[in-house]
Amino acid sequence: MAMNELNEPEYECSDVLRDVWLFLDDEMNPANRAAVEAHLERCSPCLEEAGVEQKLKALLHRSCGGDRAPEHLRSLLAARLQSVQITTGNEQGDQLTVTTTTWHAPQG
């Protein structure tokens, strides 16, 4: 994402298409949301793609909106969301070093 002359975010097509679900869910900060809206106003291919995404999202909401996941699945997901595991690799010549870091949410 680039910044314009006023140091505000300026979205490229790839940024908009990557973040379209955040935009549709209204999960962006106001500056980024305004930048995506400005891009969509001047870029018809992205606007068309976002429109398709919006229609799909509405269809999924109508079709599945009232369904609730089984309790065992909800419990499993909640437990998995309590920790994050990140694995990174660093290649130097013929050697690959793999590091795994695990973060656990504080209890309480």
Backbone as JSON Lines, residues from 0, in Angstrom:
{"i":0,"aa":"M","n":[0.85,-1.17,0.0],"ca":[0.0,0.0,0.0],"c":[0.9,1.23,0.0]}
{"i":1,"aa":"A","n":[0.6,2.14,-0.89],"ca":[1.38,3.37,-1.0],"c":[0.72,4.48,-0.18]}
{"i":2,"aa":"M","n":[1.44,5.54,0.01],"ca":[0.9,6.72,0.7],"c":[0.82,7.85,-0.32]}
{"i":3,"aa":"N","n":[-0.22,8.68,-0.24],"ca":[-0.34,9.8,-1.15],"c":[0.42,11.01,-0.6]}
{"i":4,"aa":"E","n":[0.29,12.15,-1.3],"ca":[1.03,13.35,-0.89],"c":[0.6,13.9,0.47]}
{"i":5,"aa":"L","n":[-0.58,13.52,0.94],"ca":[-1.05,13.94,2.27],"c":[-0.73,12.9,3.33]}
{"i":6,"aa":"N","n":[0.11,11.9,2.97],"ca":[0.51,10.82,3.86],"c":[-0.69,9.97,4.31]}
{"i":7,"aa":"E","n":[-1.66,9.83,3.4],"ca":[-2.82,8.99,3.63],"c":[-2.64,7.7,2.83]}
{"i":8,"aa":"P","n":[-3.21,6.59,3.27],"ca":[-3.06,5.34,2.53],"c":[-3.71,5.45,1.15]}
{"i":9,"aa":"E","n":[-3.04,4.89,0.16],"ca":[-3.57,4.85,-1.19],"c":[-3.49,3.41,-1.68]}
{"i":10,"aa":"Y","n":[-4.62,2.81,-1.92],"ca":[-4.68,1.39,-2.26],"c":[-4.47,1.18,-3.75]}
{"i":11,"aa":"E","n":[-3.7,0.14,-4.07],"ca":[-3.55,-0.36,-5.43],"c":[-4.59,-1.47,-5.61]}
{"i":12,"aa":"C","n":[-4.79,-1.91,-6.85],"ca":[-5.77,-2.98,-7.12],"c":[-5.48,-4.22,-6.28]}
{"i":13,"aa":"S","n":[-4.23,-4.63,-6.21],"ca":[-3.9,-5.85,-5.46],"c":[-4.24,-5.68,-3.97]}
{"i":14,"aa":"D","n":[-4.03,-4.47,-3.43],"ca":[-4.37,-4.22,-2.02],"c":[-5.88,-4.32,-1.81]}
{"i":15,"aa":"V","n":[-6.65,-3.72,-2.73],"ca":[-8.11,-3.73,-2.6],"c":[-8.64,-5.16,-2.67]}
{"i":16,"aa":"L","n":[-8.17,-5.93,-3.64],"ca":[-8.67,-7.29,-3.79],"c":[-8.25,-8.17,-2.62]}
{"i":17,"aa":"R","n":[-7.08,-7.9,-2.05],"ca":[-6.62,-8.65,-0.87],"c":[-7.49,-8.33,0.34]}
{"i":18,"aa":"D","n":[-7.9,-7.07,0.49],"ca":[-8.61,-6.62,1.7],"c":[-10.11,-6.44,1.51]}
{"i":19,"aa":"V","n":[-10.66,-6.93,0.4],"ca":[-12.07,-6.66,0.12],"c":[-12.99,-7.21,1.2]}
{"i":20,"aa":"W","n":[-12.66,-8.37,1.81],"ca":[-13.52,-8.92,2.87],"c":[-13.48,-8.04,4.11]}
{"i":21,"aa":"L","n":[-12.31,-7.49,4.43],"ca":[-12.23,-6.57,5.58],"c":[-13.1,-5.34,5.32]}
{"i":22,"aa":"F","n":[-13.06,-4.85,4.08],"ca":[-13.86,-3.69,3.7],"c":[-15.35,-4.01,3.81]}
{"i":23,"aa":"L","n":[-15.76,-5.15,3.25],"ca":[-17.17,-5.52,3.26],"c":[-17.68,-5.79,4.67]}
{"i":24,"aa":"D","n":[-16.81,-6.28,5.54],"ca":[-17.2,-6.55,6.92],"c":[-17.07,-5.32,7.81]}
{"i":25,"aa":"D","n":[-16.64,-4.21,7.24],"ca":[-16.42,-2.96,7.98],"c":[-15.45,-3.18,9.14]}
{"i":26,"aa":"E","n":[-14.34,-3.88,8.84],"ca":[-13.34,-4.19,9.85],"c":[-12.03,-3.45,9.59]}
{"i":27,"aa":"M","n":[-12.1,-2.33,8.85],"ca":[-10.91,-1.54,8.56],"c":[-10.95,-0.26,9.37]}
{"i":28,"aa":"N","n":[-9.77,0.29,9.65],"ca":[-9.78,1.59,10.3],"c":[-10.29,2.63,9.3]}
{"i":29,"aa":"P","n":[-10.79,3.77,9.79],"ca":[-11.43,4.76,8.91],"c":[-10.54,5.25,7.76]}
{"i":30,"aa":"A","n":[-9.25,5.43,7.99],"ca":[-8.37,5.92,6.92],"c":[-8.25,4.89,5.8]}
{"i":31,"aa":"N","n":[-8.05,3.63,6.15],"ca":[-7.94,2.59,5.13],"c":[-9.26,2.37,4.42]}
{"i":32,"aa":"R","n":[-10.36,2.42,5.16],"ca":[-11.68,2.27,4.54],"c":[-11.92,3.37,3.52]}
{"i":33,"aa":"A","n":[-11.57,4.61,3.87],"ca":[-11.74,5.73,2.94],"c":[-10.87,5.55,1.7]}
{"i":34,"aa":"A","n":[-9.67,5.02,1.89],"ca":[-8.76,4.79,0.76],"c":[-9.33,3.72,-0.18]}
{"i":35,"aa":"V","n":[-9.89,2.66,0.38],"ca":[-10.49,1.62,-0.45],"c":[-11.7,2.18,-1.19]}
{"i":36,"aa":"E","n":[-12.53,2.94,-0.51],"ca":[-13.7,3.55,-1.16],"c":[-13.28,4.45,-2.31]}
{"i":37,"aa":"A","n":[-12.24,5.25,-2.09],"ca":[-11.75,6.15,-3.14],"c":[-11.25,5.34,-4.33]}
{"i":38,"aa":"H","n":[-10.55,4.25,-4.07],"ca":[-10.06,3.4,-5.15],"c":[-11.22,2.8,-5.93]}
{"i":39,"aa":"L","n":[-12.22,2.28,-5.21],"ca":[-13.36,1.65,-5.86],"c":[-14.15,2.64,-6.72]}
{"i":40,"aa":"E","n":[-14.18,3.9,-6.31],"ca":[-14.9,4.93,-7.08],"c":[-14.25,5.18,-8.43]}
{"i":41,"aa":"R","n":[-12.94,4.97,-8.53],"ca":[-12.26,5.28,-9.79],"c":[-11.78,4.04,-10.55]}
{"i":42,"aa":"C","n":[-11.99,2.84,-10.0],"ca":[-11.48,1.62,-10.63],"c":[-12.63,0.64,-10.85]}
{"i":43,"aa":"S","n":[-13.19,0.62,-12.05],"ca":[-14.36,-0.23,-12.31],"c":[-14.06,-1.73,-12.19]}
{"i":44,"aa":"P","n":[-12.87,-2.25,-12.59],"ca":[-12.63,-3.69,-12.39],"c":[-12.68,-4.09,-10.92]}
{"i":45,"aa":"C","n":[-12.09,-3.26,-10.05],"ca":[-12.12,-3.59,-8.61],"c":[-13.54,-3.45,-8.06]}
{"i":46,"aa":"L","n":[-14.26,-2.43,-8.52],"ca":[-15.64,-2.24,-8.08],"c":[-16.48,-3.44,-8.47]}
{"i":47,"aa":"E","n":[-16.29,-3.94,-9.68],"ca":[-17.03,-5.11,-10.14],"c":[-16.68,-6.33,-9.29]}
{"i":48,"aa":"E","n":[-15.39,-6.52,-9.03],"ca":[-14.96,-7.66,-8.2],"c":[-15.54,-7.54,-6.79]}
{"i":49,"aa":"A","n":[-15.5,-6.34,-6.2],"ca":[-16.05,-6.13,-4.85],"c":[-17.55,-6.38,-4.85]}
{"i":50,"aa":"G","n":[-18.23,-5.99,-5.93],"ca":[-19.66,-6.21,-6.04],"c":[-20.0,-7.69,-6.05]}
{"i":51,"aa":"V","n":[-19.19,-8.48,-6.78],"ca":[-19.39,-9.92,-6.82],"c":[-19.16,-10.49,-5.43]}
{"i":52,"aa":"E","n":[-18.09,-10.05,-4.77],"ca":[-17.79,-10.52,-3.42],"c":[-18.94,-10.17,-2.48]}
{"i":53,"aa":"Q","n":[-19.48,-8.96,-2.62],"ca":[-20.57,-8.52,-1.73],"c":[-21.81,-9.38,-1.94]}
{"i":54,"aa":"K","n":[-22.12,-9.69,-3.19],"ca":[-23.29,-10.53,-3.47],"c":[-23.08,-11.94,-2.92]}
{"i":55,"aa":"L","n":[-21.88,-12.48,-3.07],"ca":[-21.59,-13.8,-2.53],"c":[-21.73,-13.81,-1.01]}
{"i":56,"aa":"K","n":[-21.2,-12.78,-0.39],"ca":[-21.28,-12.68,1.07],"c":[-22.74,-12.6,1.53]}
{"i":57,"aa":"A","n":[-23.55,-11.82,0.83],"ca":[-24.97,-11.7,1.18],"c":[-25.68,-13.05,1.02]}
{"i":58,"aa":"L","n":[-25.37,-13.76,-0.07],"ca":[-25.96,-15.07,-0.31],"c":[-25.58,-16.05,0.8]}
{"i":59,"aa":"L","n":[-24.3,-16.07,1.17],"ca":[-23.86,-16.95,2.24],"c":[-24.53,-16.6,3.56]}
{"i":60,"aa":"H","n":[-24.69,-15.31,3.82],"ca":[-25.34,-14.89,5.06],"c":[-26.8,-15.34,5.1]}
{"i":61,"aa":"R","n":[-27.49,-15.18,3.96],"ca":[-28.9,-15.61,3.9],"c":[-29.01,-17.13,4.04]}
{"i":62,"aa":"S","n":[-28.07,-17.85,3.43],"ca":[-28.15,-19.31,3.41],"c":[-27.67,-19.94,4.72]}
{"i":63,"aa":"C","n":[-26.67,-19.33,5.35],"ca":[-26.04,-19.96,6.5],"c":[-26.07,-19.09,7.75]}
{"i":64,"aa":"G","n":[-26.66,-17.93,7.66],"ca":[-26.58,-16.95,8.74],"c":[-27.11,-17.42,10.07]}
{"i":65,"aa":"G","n":[-28.11,-18.29,10.09],"ca":[-28.69,-18.71,11.36],"c":[-28.09,-19.98,11.93]}
{"i":66,"aa":"D","n":[-27.24,-20.63,11.15],"ca":[-26.66,-21.89,11.62],"c":[-25.61,-21.63,12.69]}
{"i":67,"aa":"R","n":[-25.59,-22.51,13.67],"ca":[-24.6,-22.41,14.74],"c":[-23.76,-23.68,14.72]}
{"i":68,"aa":"A","n":[-22.45,-23.51,14.84],"ca":[-21.55,-24.66,14.84],"c":[-21.84,-25.53,16.06]}
{"i":69,"aa":"P","n":[-21.64,-26.86,15.93],"ca":[-21.84,-27.74,17.08],"c":[-20.92,-27.33,18.24]}
{"i":70,"aa":"E","n":[-21.37,-27.57,19.45],"ca":[-20.64,-27.11,20.64],"c":[-19.22,-27.68,20.7]}
{"i":71,"aa":"H","n":[-19.02,-28.96,20.32],"ca":[-17.68,-29.53,20.37],"c":[-16.73,-28.81,19.39]}
{"i":72,"aa":"L","n":[-17.25,-28.39,18.23],"ca":[-16.43,-27.65,17.28],"c":[-16.12,-26.25,17.81]}
{"i":73,"aa":"R","n":[-17.1,-25.61,18.41],"ca":[-16.89,-24.29,18.99],"c":[-15.83,-24.34,20.1]}
{"i":74,"aa":"S","n":[-15.9,-25.38,20.93],"ca":[-14.92,-25.53,22.01],"c":[-13.52,-25.77,21.45]}
{"i":75,"aa":"L","n":[-13.43,-26.61,20.43],"ca":[-12.14,-26.89,19.8],"c":[-11.54,-25.61,19.2]}
{"i":76,"aa":"L","n":[-12.35,-24.85,18.49],"ca":[-11.87,-23.6,17.89],"c":[-11.44,-22.6,18.97]}
{"i":77,"aa":"A","n":[-12.22,-22.49,20.02],"ca":[-11.87,-21.57,21.1],"c":[-10.54,-21.95,21.73]}
{"i":78,"aa":"A","n":[-10.31,-23.25,21.9],"ca":[-9.04,-23.71,22.47],"c":[-7.88,-23.4,21.52]}
{"i":79,"aa":"R","n":[-8.09,-23.62,20.24],"ca":[-7.03,-23.36,19.25],"c":[-6.71,-21.88,19.15]}
{"i":80,"aa":"L","n":[-7.71,-21.04,19.37],"ca":[-7.48,-19.6,19.29],"c":[-6.75,-19.06,20.51]}
{"i":81,"aa":"Q","n":[-6.55,-19.89,21.51],"ca":[-5.82,-19.47,22.71],"c":[-4.32,-19.5,22.51]}
{"i":82,"aa":"S","n":[-3.85,-20.09,21.42],"ca":[-2.42,-20.12,21.16],"c":[-2.17,-19.96,19.66]}
{"i":83,"aa":"V","n":[-1.01,-19.43,19.35],"ca":[-0.6,-19.23,17.97],"c":[0.78,-19.83,17.8]}
{"i":84,"aa":"Q","n":[0.96,-20.58,16.74],"ca":[2.26,-21.18,16.47],"c":[2.76,-20.64,15.13]}
{"i":85,"aa":"I","n":[3.97,-20.09,15.13],"ca":[4.57,-19.51,13.94],"c":[5.84,-20.27,13.63]}
{"i":86,"aa":"T","n":[5.94,-20.75,12.4],"ca":[7.14,-21.47,11.96],"c":[7.78,-20.66,10.84]}
{"i":87,"aa":"T","n":[9.06,-20.37,11.0],"ca":[9.79,-19.62,9.99],"c":[11.0,-20.42,9.56]}
{"i":88,"aa":"G","n":[11.44,-20.17,8.35],"ca":[12.62,-20.84,7.83],"c":[13.63,-19.81,7.36]}
{"i":89,"aa":"N","n":[14.89,-20.1,7.54],"ca":[15.95,-19.22,7.1],"c":[16.97,-20.07,6.34]}
{"i":90,"aa":"E","n":[17.14,-19.77,5.07],"ca":[18.03,-20.56,4.24],"c":[19.34,-19.81,4.04]}
{"i":91,"aa":"Q","n":[20.43,-20.48,4.37],"ca":[21.77,-19.92,4.17],"c":[22.6,-20.99,3.47]}
{"i":92,"aa":"G","n":[22.88,-20.76,2.2],"ca":[23.61,-21.74,1.44],"c":[22.82,-23.01,1.31]}
{"i":93,"aa":"D","n":[23.43,-24.12,1.75],"ca":[22.76,-25.41,1.67],"c":[22.01,-25.78,2.94]}
{"i":94,"aa":"Q","n":[22.0,-24.88,3.93],"ca":[21.36,-25.18,5.21],"c":[20.05,-24.42,5.36]}
{"i":95,"aa":"L","n":[19.1,-25.08,5.95],"ca":[17.81,-24.48,6.27],"c":[17.6,-24.59,7.76]}
{"i":96,"aa":"T","n":[17.41,-23.46,8.41],"ca":[17.13,-23.44,9.84],"c":[15.65,-23.13,10.01]}
{"i":97,"aa":"V","n":[14.94,-24.01,10.75],"ca":[13.52,-23.83,10.99],"c":[13.32,-23.5,12.46]}
{"i":98,"aa":"T","n":[12.57,-22.43,12.72],"ca":[12.29,-22.0,14.09],"c":[10.78,-21.99,14.28]}
{"i":99,"aa":"T","n":[10.33,-22.59,15.37],"ca":[8.91,-22.58,15.7],"c":[8.73,-21.86,17.03]}
{"i":100,"aa":"T","n":[7.83,-20.87,17.04],"ca":[7.54,-20.11,18.25],"c":[6.06,-20.28,18.55]}
{"i":101,"aa":"T","n":[5.73,-20.54,19.8],"ca":[4.34,-20.7,20.2],"c":[4.0,-19.62,21.24]}
{"i":102,"aa":"W","n":[2.87,-18.96,21.01],"ca":[2.37,-17.94,21.93],"c":[1.07,-18.45,22.51]}
{"i":103,"aa":"H","n":[0.92,-18.3,23.84],"ca":[-0.32,-18.7,24.5],"c":[-0.96,-17.46,25.11]}
{"i":104,"aa":"A","n":[-2.26,-17.35,24.97],"ca":[-3.0,-16.23,25.56],"c":[-2.88,-16.3,27.08]}
{"i":105,"aa":"P","n":[-2.77,-15.13,27.71],"ca":[-2.72,-15.13,29.19],"c":[-4.02,-15.66,29.77]}
{"i":106,"aa":"Q","n":[-3.93,-16.41,30.81],"ca":[-5.11,-16.95,31.49],"c":[-5.63,-15.92,32.5]}
{"i":107,"aa":"G","n":[-6.91,-15.86,32.62],"ca":[-7.41,-14.97,33.66],"c":[-8.5,-14.17,33.18]}
